[in-house]
Amino acid sequence: MAIGHSLHARNVGQRSVCQPFTTTWFGKLLEPATLARTGVPLAAILIPAGYFFSSAGRGATQPNRLILLIYAGAVALALGVVALGIGLLS
């Protein structure tokens, strides 16, 4: 199993864990719930995509600018988890 596949499976598992809490705890607060509901799966897409596309190409010895997708995925994950935590505490 390649490392990208195992990371994707782990992140999909995190989404299935986060999904019930957003519908239960946030109620009608649309924006934080949407952020918590979409942040984790968005990160599950962006981080492996950044890893793959930044190293794609013939003879690449350094990552290209698409490595910024990894940082965007990390930000999406952080925002989603923080929004989920706020929803769980409130």
C-alpha positions as CSV (number, residue, x, y, z in Angstrom):
1,M,0.0,0.0,0.0
2,A,1.4,3.4,-1.0
3,I,1.7,6.1,1.6
4,G,-0.8,8.3,-0.3
5,H,-3.4,5.7,-0.1
6,S,-3.0,5.1,3.7
7,L,-3.2,8.9,4.3
8,H,-6.4,9.1,2.3
9,A,-7.9,6.2,4.2
10,R,-7.0,7.8,7.5
11,N,-8.5,11.2,6.5
12,V,-11.7,9.6,5.2
13,G,-12.0,7.8,8.6
14,Q,-11.6,11.2,10.4
15,R,-14.4,12.6,8.3
16,S,-16.7,9.8,9.3
17,V,-15.9,10.5,12.9
18,C,-16.4,14.2,12.6
19,Q,-19.6,14.1,10.6
20,P,-22.0,13.1,13.4
21,F,-20.7,15.7,15.8
22,T,-21.4,18.5,13.4
23,T,-25.0,17.6,12.9
24,T,-25.6,17.0,16.6
25,W,-23.8,19.8,18.3
26,F,-24.0,22.7,16.0
27,G,-27.7,22.6,15.3
28,K,-28.6,25.6,13.1
29,L,-25.3,27.4,13.0
30,L,-24.7,27.0,9.3
31,E,-21.2,28.5,8.8
32,P,-19.2,26.8,11.6
33,A,-20.9,23.5,10.9
34,T,-20.1,23.8,7.2
35,L,-16.5,24.6,8.0
36,A,-16.2,21.6,10.4
37,R,-18.0,19.3,8.0
38,T,-15.9,20.2,4.9
39,G,-12.5,21.1,6.4
40,V,-11.4,17.5,7.1
41,P,-12.4,16.0,3.8
42,L,-11.0,19.0,1.9
43,A,-7.7,18.4,3.7
44,A,-8.0,14.7,2.7
45,I,-8.0,15.8,-0.9
46,L,-5.6,18.7,-0.9
47,I,-2.7,17.1,1.1
48,P,-2.2,14.0,-1.1
49,A,-2.8,16.1,-4.2
50,G,-0.1,18.5,-3.2
51,Y,2.2,15.6,-2.5
52,F,1.6,14.0,-5.8
53,F,1.5,17.1,-8.1
54,S,4.5,18.8,-6.5
55,S,6.7,15.9,-7.4
56,A,5.2,15.0,-10.8
57,G,7.3,15.6,-13.8
58,R,10.2,14.0,-15.5
59,G,13.5,14.6,-13.7
60,A,12.1,16.6,-10.9
61,T,14.6,17.0,-8.1
62,Q,12.7,19.7,-6.1
63,P,9.0,20.2,-5.5
64,N,7.3,22.8,-7.7
65,R,4.8,25.5,-6.6
66,L,2.0,23.0,-6.2
67,I,3.5,22.1,-2.8
68,L,1.3,25.0,-1.6
69,L,-1.6,22.6,-1.8
70,I,-0.2,20.8,1.2
71,Y,-0.2,24.0,3.2
72,A,-3.7,24.8,2.1
73,G,-4.8,21.3,3.2
74,A,-3.1,21.8,6.6
75,V,-5.0,25.1,7.0
76,A,-8.3,23.5,6.0
77,L,-7.7,20.6,8.5
78,A,-6.8,23.0,11.3
79,L,-9.8,25.2,10.7
80,G,-12.1,22.3,10.4
81,V,-10.9,20.7,13.7
82,V,-11.0,24.0,15.5
83,A,-14.6,24.6,14.4
84,L,-15.5,21.1,15.4
85,G,-13.9,21.6,18.8
86,I,-15.8,24.9,19.3
87,G,-19.0,23.2,18.4
88,L,-18.3,20.4,20.8
89,L,-17.5,22.7,23.7
90,S,-20.5,25.1,23.2
